[in-house]
């Protein structure tokens, strides 16, 4: 799940911005093994956001090719990946009038691998600084990171946490603030990453959407 998080977070800071992927400080010492199976590919596709999850009209998007690169890589913090086996992956992207949603589902070979991945990444205190750095590097000169913090988030699954980036955007002398929420949840062999980007004024409703959409995805986890 953290492997997808940095790719996805940088991609979302993303359509709001002209972001580019964070440049790794050093080459990763290892990469995860990728051995897709038909069953786990189907399980991953079933666990990403679909139009029926969004509850209103006007959304455009759908499934896209998942990025399975191992990109959580910052100076002094390059989590080991070589003993993890990815057996399924799917991603979907949706947008509507200032709102952007992105979801990634990754299925690993065993539940123990999910636990190992979480401990090496999300549970490691260096992860927050790494994610914050990825957002900062992705911003353009007209954008400024105001804050990046962990959110209170209910324990919907064995593994669950959320973060929020608040970004100030300057356009022709005026300023607007945008938030990007990153939700990470894991159950069984499945890791889910959910990104929501919206005007900062919608913070309360986006917090509620974080939980509602995560519940919807978890309800369809089959691996």
C-alpha positions as a printed NumPy array, in Angstrom:
array([[  0.   ,   0.   ,   0.   ],
       [  2.759,   2.472,   0.771],
       [  4.383,   1.505,  -2.538],
       [  1.334,   2.843,  -4.319],
       [  0.963,   5.794,  -1.966],
       [  3.904,   7.871,  -3.132],
       [  3.181,   7.269,  -6.812],
       [ -0.473,   8.141,  -6.296],
       [  0.088,  11.141,  -4.019],
       [  2.58 ,  12.676,  -6.425],
       [  0.203,  12.02 ,  -9.308],
       [ -2.646,  13.819,  -7.567],
       [ -0.671,  16.823,  -6.51 ],
       [ -0.992,  16.179,  -9.891],
       [ -3.923,  17.323, -11.902],
       [ -4.292,  20.2  ,  -9.506],
       [ -0.748,  21.112, -10.216],
       [  1.83 ,  20.441, -12.866],
       [  3.549,  18.021, -10.534],
       [  6.368,  15.734, -11.497],
       [  7.327,  12.527,  -9.742],
       [  9.62 ,  12.872,  -6.744],
       [ 13.185,  12.235,  -7.719],
       [ 14.678,   9.401,  -5.654],
       [ 17.64 ,  10.269,  -3.511],
       [ 19.281,   6.924,  -4.238],
       [ 18.462,   3.817,  -6.278],
       [ 16.276,   1.294,  -4.445],
       [ 18.217,  -1.73 ,  -3.162],
       [ 15.497,  -4.093,  -4.29 ],
       [ 12.194,  -4.27 ,  -6.112],
       [  9.11 ,  -6.266,  -5.307],
       [  8.424,  -9.366,  -7.346],
       [  5.457,  -9.126,  -9.733],
       [  3.622, -12.379, -10.488],
       [  0.054, -11.53 , -11.433],
       [ -2.615, -14.217, -11.264],
       [ -6.003, -14.045, -12.968],
       [ -7.865, -14.44 ,  -9.67 ],
       [ -5.935, -11.693,  -7.873],
       [ -6.148,  -9.342, -10.848],
       [ -9.92 ,  -9.771, -10.745],
       [ -9.927,  -9.191,  -6.979],
       [ -7.925,  -5.968,  -7.402],
       [-10.207,  -4.674, -10.163],
       [-13.224,  -5.338,  -7.965],
       [-11.806,  -3.3  ,  -5.091],
       [-11.152,   0.072,  -6.795],
       [-13.588,   2.974,  -6.996],
       [-16.432,   2.649,  -9.483],
       [-19.119,   5.106, -10.538],
       [-21.709,   3.539,  -8.252],
       [-19.534,   4.424,  -5.223],
       [-19.692,   8.156,  -5.952],
       [-23.387,   8.699,  -5.375],
       [-23.982,  11.65 ,  -7.725],
       [-23.871,  12.554, -11.402],
       [-21.258,  14.412, -13.402],
       [-18.273,  12.161, -12.684],
       [-15.971,  11.194, -15.535],
       [-13.281,   8.547, -15.456],
       [-12.795,   4.845, -14.859],
       [-10.041,   2.275, -14.547],
       [ -6.538,   3.115, -15.764],
       [ -3.353,   1.071, -16.059],
       [ -1.916,   0.717, -12.533],
       [  1.552,   2.011, -11.756],
       [  3.293,  -0.748,  -9.798],
       [  6.636,   1.045,  -9.431],
       [  8.224,   0.923,  -5.987],
       [  8.625,   4.641,  -5.375],
       [  8.69 ,   5.106,  -1.613],
       [ 12.342,   6.07 ,  -1.668],
       [ 13.828,   9.001,   0.242],
       [ 17.283,   9.789,   1.575],
       [ 18.   ,   7.416,   4.441],
       [ 14.688,   5.637,   3.961],
       [ 14.353,   2.989,   1.251],
       [ 12.077,   0.171,   2.513],
       [ 13.007,  -3.327,   1.42 ],
       [ 10.772,  -4.776,  -1.304],
       [ 12.478,  -7.878,  -2.659],
       [ 10.657, -10.318,  -0.373],
       [  7.199,  -9.006,  -1.355],
       [  5.227, -10.579,  -4.212],
       [  2.547,  -8.541,  -5.987],
       [ -0.129, -10.808,  -7.486],
       [ -2.8  ,  -8.298,  -8.472],
       [ -3.104,  -4.551,  -9.127],
       [ -5.769,  -2.13 , -10.341],
       [ -6.322,   1.633, -10.354],
       [ -9.186,   4.005, -11.145],
       [ -9.392,   7.783, -11.526],
       [-12.506,   9.986, -11.35 ],
       [-13.008,  13.764, -11.633],
       [-15.839,  16.272, -11.369],
       [-15.873,  20.088, -11.043],
       [-12.825,  20.668,  -8.851],
       [-12.857,  17.211,  -7.254],
       [-10.452,  14.397,  -8.041],
       [-10.496,  10.824,  -6.773],
       [ -7.971,   8.08 ,  -7.338],
       [ -7.939,   4.555,  -5.919],
       [ -5.359,   1.785,  -6.106],
       [ -5.793,  -1.842,  -5.046],
       [ -2.786,  -4.118,  -4.715],
       [ -2.956,  -7.79 ,  -3.763],
       [  0.094,  -9.484,  -2.248],
       [  0.78 , -13.198,  -2.103],
       [  0.212, -13.562,   1.662],
       [ -1.301, -11.531,   4.533],
       [  2.117, -11.64 ,   6.222],
       [  3.549,  -9.631,   3.325],
       [  0.936,  -6.917,   3.838],
       [  1.834,  -6.744,   7.543],
       [  5.541,  -6.616,   6.714],
       [  5.005,  -3.865,   4.158],
       [  2.996,  -1.782,   6.639],
       [  5.594,  -2.118,   9.39 ],
       [  8.426,  -1.091,   7.082],
       [  6.65 ,   1.892,   5.644],
       [  3.563,   3.354,   7.319],
       [  4.655,   2.368,  10.82 ],
       [  8.121,   3.818,  10.233],
       [  8.149,   7.448,  11.447],
       [ 10.279,   8.408,   8.438],
       [  7.318,   7.746,   6.128],
       [  5.612,  11.041,   6.985],
       [  8.685,  13.089,   6.098],
       [  9.098,  11.089,   2.88 ],
       [  5.514,  11.73 ,   1.797],
       [  5.758,  15.396,   2.778],
       [  8.913,  15.705,   0.696],
       [  7.204,  14.084,  -2.295],
       [  4.405,  16.643,  -2.175],
       [  6.828,  19.553,  -1.826],
       [  8.961,  18.408,  -4.764],
       [  5.869,  18.067,  -6.928],
       [  4.709,  21.666,  -6.46 ],
       [  5.187,  24.445,  -8.988],
       [  6.493,  27.94 ,  -8.097],
       [  2.894,  29.171,  -7.769],
       [  2.098,  26.546,  -5.12 ],
       [  3.139,  26.212,  -1.488],
       [  2.672,  23.352,   0.948],
       [  0.946,  24.788,   4.019],
       [  0.849,  21.571,   6.04 ],
       [  1.061,  17.797,   5.837],
       [ -0.258,  15.801,   8.768],
       [ -1.774,  12.54 ,   9.868],
       [ -5.556,  12.586,  10.281],
       [ -7.652,  10.87 ,  12.887],
       [ -9.145,   7.892,  11.096],
       [-11.292,   4.99 ,  12.336],
       [ -9.81 ,   1.5  ,  12.401],
       [-11.917,   0.152,   9.551],
       [ -9.527,  -2.735,   8.891],
       [ -6.443,  -4.423,  10.305],
       [ -4.387,  -1.542,   8.928],
       [ -5.798,   1.96 ,   8.5  ],
       [ -4.431,   5.497,   8.5  ],
       [ -4.905,   8.79 ,   6.658],
       [ -2.948,  11.965,   5.896],
       [ -3.891,  15.43 ,   4.634],
       [ -1.841,  17.865,   2.556],
       [ -3.017,  21.493,   2.471],
       [ -1.686,  23.439,  -0.516],
       [ -1.877,  27.169,  -1.243],
       [ -2.268,  27.896,  -4.961],
       [ -1.614,  31.368,  -6.423],
       [ -3.359,  32.244,  -9.693],
       [ -3.007,  35.744, -11.179],
       [ -2.599,  37.395,  -7.81 ],
       [ -5.374,  35.524,  -6.01 ],
       [ -4.968,  32.563,  -3.666],
       [ -6.934,  29.385,  -3.161],
       [ -6.319,  26.433,  -0.894],
       [ -6.63 ,  22.839,  -1.953],
       [ -6.515,  19.733,   0.207],
       [ -5.348,  16.272,  -0.795],
       [ -6.288,  13.393,   1.499],
       [ -4.381,  10.114,   1.371],
       [ -6.114,   7.093,   2.935],
       [ -4.297,   3.773,   3.374],
       [ -6.124,   0.623,   4.47 ],
       [ -5.196,  -3.029,   4.404],
       [ -7.101,  -6.25 ,   5.011],
       [ -6.046,  -9.821,   4.348],
       [ -3.798,  -9.796,   1.271],
       [ -5.161,  -6.513,  -0.093],
       [ -3.689,  -3.02 ,   0.244],
       [ -5.886,  -0.051,  -0.722],
       [ -4.816,   3.522,  -1.427],
       [ -7.426,   6.262,  -1.785],
       [ -6.727,   9.888,  -2.798],
       [ -9.257,  12.717,  -2.641],
       [ -8.393,  16.233,  -3.852],
       [-10.811,  19.141,  -3.349],
       [-11.097,  22.811,  -2.345],
       [-10.064,  23.264,   1.295],
       [-13.487,  24.742,   2.078],
       [-14.908,  21.25 ,   1.624],
       [-12.681,  19.757,   4.356],
       [-15.519,  18.498,   6.557],
       [-17.38 ,  16.748,   3.758],
       [-14.154,  15.314,   2.349],
       [-13.29 ,  13.825,   5.751],
       [-16.666,  12.087,   5.75 ],
       [-16.08 ,  10.91 ,   2.163],
       [-12.694,   9.461,   3.165],
       [-14.399,   7.097,   5.576],
       [-17.435,   6.333,   3.413],
       [-15.415,   5.47 ,   0.312],
       [-12.872,   3.428,   2.27 ],
       [-15.753,   1.382,   3.714],
       [-17.119,   0.828,   0.205],
       [-13.791,  -0.437,  -1.089],
       [-13.187,  -2.681,   1.916],
       [-16.636,  -4.225,   1.491],
       [-15.501,  -5.564,  -1.894],
       [-12.127,  -6.941,  -0.809],
       [-12.007, -10.613,  -1.77 ],
       [ -8.355, -11.469,  -1.202]])
